[in-house]
Amino acid sequence: MTPEEIFAKIKNPSKSRPISYDPAEYDPATDTEMGDRMPNYRYVFTDSEIWDLVKFLKEDALDHKNYYTLVTEGSYPNGKSWLINIGKGGDSNIGDRIYAETCSSCHGANGREINIKGLSVGEFTRKKAYELAHKIKFGHPGSNMFGTNLSVQEMKDIHKALADESKYLAIEER
């Protein structure tokens, strides 16, 4: 879509829920229609903020299909999902080199020096690959982790490397 089309969809969505809707009332068994709708952002964001969001989506948002395959089974709300082929199209040897040069000084050579809510960096990648690219690109808020300018291919490489359970072990396997 063009930036103008994205702006129009955010500003004037064809289906949205009113700002007054209380998400605590959401019951997927009885109200999938309203509960699954996004709020009407015209009452949340200014035009300037919507343009900022459009700019982010067009210039900085990441296409996660580059980094893994999402598999789903069943239907909402009881369906399941998991990630496979993490780092698809990546080269783990190059990813290991990028990790050693960019990440190991803080995360450690084996990725277990920083406990990320109970996970090593390898475990985090295998469980939350959808977050890894954002953290690599933008850093981690409130921490010393800064963003990088890695290319899509380099991101694939580092995803592929960190998905290797034998090199990037779990925290408890120290």
Summary of the structure (lengths in Angstrom):
residues: 174
radius of gyration: 19.4
end to end distance: 48.1
largest distance: 52.7
contacts: 465
relative contact order: 0.14
helix: 47%
strand: 9%
